[in-house]
């Protein structure tokens, strides 16, 4: 994937999706590449919003208004929108905030206030309840599954399966499972409306071979085939430090990751732009989803929806 794929003027979109807690648009890019139309997006961080708009204003111009004070389809605070105001859509995508569920976070989860990051899941719940999309695709850190001895994840499953009546499937997926040279284990949670009556259970796609390795990323001989998980913060540790994630041995010399290497490892195209400072760009990449992994699972979701008895 070397360039952003511009929308076809003749082809009608196959389906509609929304992009919540959008970051810099990994979900948007993956589902757009599969023929989808993004009809609503939400991201609060001002720097991530800048990067998102820079790259998607030509792909999804419907989201962006010239009036900076009137841009309802590119929402900046999901807590302030009525779910009824969100356009109808087939698939809800959300890489909902993960710090409270991460080992690096405060581990407060649902015990935080409703409007805090830990309880952003309840806004997803409200949208699913109101709009009833055919499917959803949620992404989070792998530790979500074991947070608070599994009780947090039990609440999530109870809400999705019992209260909202979706069949759910989940799996820990690595970016390297679907071609990218980075570990990045994340939990993918997929759901489909029970009323659509599917004949067979959903299956995650088979793993794929690496599309390229870290030597290809660096353009030189790298000591690692698969790279470390890109992270937010903690840069500059020694190459032998267990906390190191940005230092690599390339052609016998120590080199540190920059934006271009980060883009390749995350599956972003060469012409993806970062109209922000390098520190912000690296933070945004560290917070992003791995595009190729999302896109491979997206293909399976789209195919599975077509198999519904209804």
C-alpha positions in Angstrom: 0.0 0.0 0.0 2.1 2.9 -1.3 -0.6 5.6 -1.7 -3.9 6.6 -0.3 -6.6 5.2 -2.5 -8.9 8.0 -3.8 -12.6 7.3 -3.9 -14.0 6.3 -7.3 -16.4 8.8 -8.9 -18.3 5.9 -10.6 -18.3 3.2 -8.0 -20.9 3.4 -5.3 -19.7 2.5 -1.8 -20.5 -1.1 -0.7 -21.3 -0.2 2.9 -21.3 2.7 5.4 -19.2 2.8 8.6 -18.4 5.1 11.5 -15.0 5.7 13.0 -15.1 6.4 16.8 -12.0 7.3 18.9 -10.5 7.6 15.4 -7.0 8.7 16.2 -5.3 9.2 12.8 -7.6 7.0 10.9 -6.3 3.4 10.8 -9.9 2.0 10.8 -10.9 4.6 8.2 -8.1 3.7 5.9 -8.7 -0.1 6.2 -12.5 0.1 5.6 -12.1 2.7 2.9 -9.8 0.4 1.0 -12.5 -2.3 1.1 -15.0 0.0 -0.5 -16.7 1.5 2.5 -17.9 5.1 3.1 -17.1 6.8 6.4 -20.3 8.8 7.4 -19.2 9.9 10.8 -16.0 10.2 12.8 -15.0 11.3 16.3 -11.7 12.2 17.8 -11.0 14.5 20.7 -7.2 15.1 20.4 -6.5 18.3 18.5 -3.3 17.1 17.0 -4.7 13.8 15.9 -7.7 15.7 14.4 -5.3 17.7 12.3 -3.6 14.6 10.9 -6.9 12.9 10.3 -8.3 15.8 8.3 -5.1 16.3 6.3 -5.3 12.8 5.0 -9.0 12.1 4.7 -10.4 15.4 3.5 -10.1 14.1 -0.1 -11.1 10.6 0.6 -14.2 11.4 2.7 -15.0 15.1 2.0 -18.5 14.6 3.4 -17.0 14.6 6.9 -15.4 18.0 6.8 -17.1 21.4 6.7 -15.2 24.5 5.7 -16.7 26.2 8.7 -14.6 25.1 11.7 -17.5 25.8 14.0 -20.0 23.6 12.1 -18.5 20.2 11.5 -21.0 17.8 13.0 -19.8 14.7 11.1 -16.2 15.1 12.4 -17.1 15.2 16.1 -14.6 16.3 18.7 -16.3 15.0 21.8 -18.4 11.8 21.7 -19.8 12.5 25.1 -21.7 15.6 23.7 -23.5 14.0 20.9 -27.0 12.4 20.8 -26.7 9.0 19.2 -29.8 9.8 17.1 -27.8 12.5 15.4 -25.3 10.0 14.0 -26.0 8.8 10.5 -27.2 5.3 9.8 -24.4 2.9 9.2 -23.6 -0.8 8.7 -20.5 -1.2 10.8 -19.3 0.7 13.9 -15.5 0.8 14.3 -13.9 1.9 17.5 -10.4 1.7 19.0 -11.8 2.9 22.3 -9.3 4.4 24.9 -7.1 1.8 26.4 -5.1 3.4 29.1 -7.4 2.5 32.0 -7.3 -1.1 30.9 -3.5 -1.2 30.2 -0.9 -2.5 32.6 0.7 1.0 32.2 -2.5 2.7 33.2 -4.3 3.2 36.5 -6.3 0.0 36.2 -9.5 1.7 37.3 -11.6 0.6 34.4 -15.4 1.0 34.9 -14.8 2.4 38.4 -13.9 5.8 36.9 -16.5 8.5 36.3 -18.8 7.8 33.2 -17.3 10.7 31.2 -13.7 9.5 31.8 -11.7 7.5 29.3 -12.4 4.3 31.2 -16.1 4.5 30.5 -16.0 5.6 26.9 -17.3 2.1 26.2 -20.7 3.1 27.5 -21.0 5.7 24.7 -20.3 2.9 22.2 -23.1 1.0 24.0 -25.5 3.9 23.6 -24.8 4.2 19.8 -25.1 0.5 19.2 -28.4 0.5 21.1 -29.8 3.4 19.1 -28.5 2.8 15.6 -28.4 -1.0 15.6 -25.6 -1.4 12.9 -25.2 -4.9 11.4 -21.8 -5.3 12.9 -19.1 -3.7 15.1 -15.3 -3.9 15.3 -13.7 -2.9 18.6 -10.0 -2.8 19.3 -8.2 -2.6 22.6 -5.0 -3.6 24.5 -4.8 -7.4 25.1 -4.8 -6.8 28.9 -8.5 -5.8 28.7 -9.4 -9.4 28.8 -7.8 -9.9 32.2 -8.4 -6.5 33.8 -9.8 -6.7 37.3 -9.5 -10.5 37.2 -11.7 -10.6 34.1 -14.7 -8.7 35.5 -14.3 -5.7 33.2 -14.4 -7.9 30.2 -17.4 -9.8 31.6 -19.3 -6.6 31.9 -18.4 -5.8 28.2 -19.6 -9.2 27.0 -22.7 -9.0 29.1 -23.7 -5.7 27.6 -22.9 -6.7 24.0 -24.4 -10.2 24.1 -27.3 -9.9 26.5 -28.4 -6.3 26.7 -27.7 -5.4 23.0 -28.2 -8.9 21.5 -25.1 -9.2 19.4 -23.2 -12.4 18.8 -19.5 -11.6 19.7 -16.2 -13.1 18.7 -12.8 -12.0 20.1 -9.2 -12.9 19.6 -5.7 -11.6 20.5 -4.2 -10.5 17.2 -0.6 -9.4 16.4 0.2 -7.0 13.6 2.7 -9.7 12.4 -0.2 -12.2 12.0 -1.3 -10.2 9.0 1.9 -9.1 7.3 3.4 -6.2 9.2 6.8 -6.6 10.9 5.7 -5.6 14.4 4.3 -7.6 17.4 1.6 -5.3 18.7 -0.8 -7.8 20.3 -4.3 -6.3 20.6 -7.7 -7.8 21.3 -10.2 -7.6 18.4 -13.9 -7.8 19.4 -16.3 -8.4 16.5 -20.1 -8.4 16.8 -23.1 -9.2 14.6 -26.8 -8.6 15.3 -28.5 -11.8 16.5 -31.6 -11.1 14.4 -29.7 -11.3 11.2 -29.4 -15.1 11.8 -26.0 -16.3 10.5 -25.7 -20.0 9.5 -22.1 -20.4 10.7 -20.0 -18.8 13.4 -17.7 -16.0 12.3 -14.1 -17.0 11.6 -11.1 -14.7 11.9 -9.0 -14.8 8.8 -6.0 -17.2 8.5 -2.6 -15.7 9.4 -0.6 -14.2 6.5 3.1 -14.3 5.8 5.1 -11.1 6.4 4.9 -8.7 3.5 8.3 -7.3 4.4 10.6 -7.4 7.3 12.6 -4.8 9.4 15.5 -4.9 7.0 13.1 -3.7 4.3 11.8 -1.0 6.7 15.3 0.3 7.4 16.7 -0.2 3.9 19.6 -2.0 5.5 20.5 -5.2 7.3 18.5 -5.2 10.6 19.2 -7.7 13.4 15.5 -8.3 13.9 13.0 -9.6 11.3 9.9 -8.4 13.3 10.1 -5.2 15.2 9.1 -4.1 18.7 5.6 -2.8 19.4 5.5 1.0 18.7 4.7 2.7 22.0 3.8 6.2 23.3 6.6 7.6 25.4 9.7 5.8 26.8 11.9 6.6 23.9 15.7 6.5 24.1 16.3 3.5 26.2 19.5 1.6 25.6 19.3 -1.0 22.9 19.8 -3.8 25.4 17.3 -2.3 27.9 14.2 -4.5 28.3 12.1 -1.3 27.9 13.7 -0.5 24.5 11.3 -0.3 21.5 12.8 2.4 19.2 16.5 1.4 18.9 17.6 -1.1 16.3 20.9 -2.5 15.1 21.1 -1.7 11.3 24.2 -2.4 9.3 26.1 -2.8 12.5 25.0 0.7 13.8 22.4 1.7 16.4 19.5 3.6 14.7 16.3 4.9 16.2 12.9 4.8 14.6 11.6 7.9 12.8 8.2 8.7 11.2 9.0 6.9 7.9 9.9 3.6 9.6 6.9 4.0 11.9 4.5 4.5 9.0 5.7 1.3 7.3 5.5 -0.8 10.5 1.9 0.4 11.1 0.8 -0.1 7.4 0.3 3.5 6.5 1.0 4.5 2.8 4.0 6.4 1.8 2.0 9.6 1.1 0.3 9.6 4.5 1.1 13.1 5.9 1.8 14.3 9.5 1.2 18.1 9.7 2.5 18.0 13.3 5.8 18.0 15.1 7.8 14.7 15.0 7.1 14.0 18.7 3.4 14.3 18.0 3.6 12.1 14.9 5.4 9.3 16.7 2.8 9.5 19.6 0.0 9.2 17.0 1.6 6.2 15.4 2.1 4.6 18.8 -1.6 5.1 19.5 -2.8 3.8 16.2 -4.2 0.5 15.0 -2.1 -1.7 12.6 -3.9 -1.0 9.3 -3.2 -4.3 7.6 -4.5 -6.4 10.5 -7.6 -4.3 10.6 -8.1 -4.6 6.9 -7.7 -8.4 6.8 -10.4 -8.8 9.5 -12.6 -6.1 7.8 -12.6 -8.3 4.6 -13.9 -11.2 6.7 -16.6 -9.0 8.4 -17.9 -7.7 5.1 -18.0 -11.2 3.6 -19.7 -12.6 6.7 -22.4 -9.9 6.7 -23.4 -11.0 3.2 -23.9 -14.6 4.5 -26.8 -13.5 6.7 -30.0 -15.4 6.2 -31.8 -12.0 6.1 
